[in-house]
């Protein structure tokens, strides 16, 4: 069962593969160079109630705003 | 012979500054890139008697046209003709760092040196990198480094010099994409062939950037091929994407990481890491939804204390020293007009500019410390969810709090905010935050007119000011160009900053402040001095200041105030505490002020003094951090808001029968 869900729905400890984005080119091109591109594996470290999701991607920790995390689609691992 | 130029490029938080400092030592200069408010650092190092100019490019994750930082770095790499490009790569996050490296390679540069930093940290994490193999795979020299402890710096200099002298043959690896993408690159390359563009830029890079809809490159193509030529290329790309069912930029980015992943397998392997990293352990406390805020409050308390407990006495001492100097000098100048100009105008003005230096210096010291430590990013994470609702970024919390002390360092603190739009909005609303000078006005009037509930009255003014600031942020964020709310930030490893580098950098940044804000402050001080001394000194009723006051008297009447308020507010532009001292000059005693106004009028005066204009030093700071237009706009906006609030309070107060 490989579900595709927004990043914001992963719980701390869960991992996923980035599949697609629901945002325009500007949105996407801000994410690519920070390590969020199709095929990249990410792991959720922490989550805030209303604020950002903290993830690990490509050896770095990133905090991703709630609005953004809603638009990043991942396949749950 | 001209000095050879070495450009430093790399992601933020990779130790680029440490390498810059280690290369250049104490010989460096902080300025701005021409036309933009992006910090530019330059330094020099010597090698066997030859001097090399090192230019530190802004730290960026890529080289797109979306942010000023990236454009500055990209334009320098493309058009600045650096002799050597040192690409600093963080060994603990090779995958992401090589994304930028490949972008640099795709620009066709063949003079790149990779400074592989933080190898000590990578080893601790169980990451093993074979630098020799990495160099072979990438086709450029790779120098392993632990810049923090100065390990590998000698090798880096050797390699830089060798590349600068053309002694190294480089074959940087260029990623290949799947056939469909390569076909399009070829097709677009053909469209561009024969144009002048191709002689200036690598054609493959142009084609790739067009496929990714890079706005700057699209403009370039339009300039060379005309609107029609650009349309032809873009229509083609649209068709391809339609057929393909996917955006090209998405495909390219995904395949770039796939390509990087393939490369790293040849020179990198993962061993066993030594338990949970220290940073992760610390973060469980520092970005905790409860403890995180407690720690942040404590940190803010100390930062505030550090800046103002040390800074304000030095500021006062400096201001007094200049006054004393003026007083000492005065009797030695016979010409009365010249004496006034020199003592009150110039010495007073210069004294004021320099008196801000300690505050600004301590601010930069504290900010650089928090930033180098890695804590600044955590503050952003904690506050983002709350402040974003009002159009402000998480990091705006720092200027908002510093503003309570002085808006000048607060405005300077906005430079830690990455996004241009966020930065502009944050500095625009900052002057609403009541600084300590306004506290003196508020507490004086509250004590005089509301002796029983002075604390409550003062608190209501603070509440009013913060409400206005937050609502303004919400409003203004709708008018500033740019996408905001796209919050993604790296949480770097915690690192103990180097004290020497902190001091040096803060010193250079403070000098830059004096240079840029200084002129505004000086001109303002001279203007006010002139208005209050010509044609006759103030207090006689004939000075330009008083005439101006009478001119604005009827306007002040709309909010229940008179011409004397107008004069006082005029002097408050220099420094807000002047509002009270000018009232003192005009009325003589506190008792006279008390009997001349009703409590409602005093309340209006408090509100208006708090909101009406940034003081001249703050205007200078806004100008230094953005541009003249933005500083003028912020000033005009504040005057408007203060007028509306003043008129509202006065009339609502009258309606409620508080006028007596």
Interface residues (C-beta under 8 A of the other chain):
Chain A: X20 X21 X25 X26 X27 X28 X29 X30 X31 X32 X33 X34 X35 X36 X37 X38 X39 X40 X45 X46 X48 X49 X50 X51 X52 X54 X57 X58 X59 X60 X61 X62 X63 X64 X65 X66 X67 X68
Chain B: X60 X61 X62 X64 X66 X92 X93 X94 X95 X96 X99 X100 X103 X125 X127 X212 X213 X247 X249 X250 X251 X253 X254 X256 X257 X258 X279 X280 X283 X284 X287 X289 X377 X380 X381 X382 X384 X385 X386 X388 X483 X485 X486 X487 X488 X489 X490 X491 X492
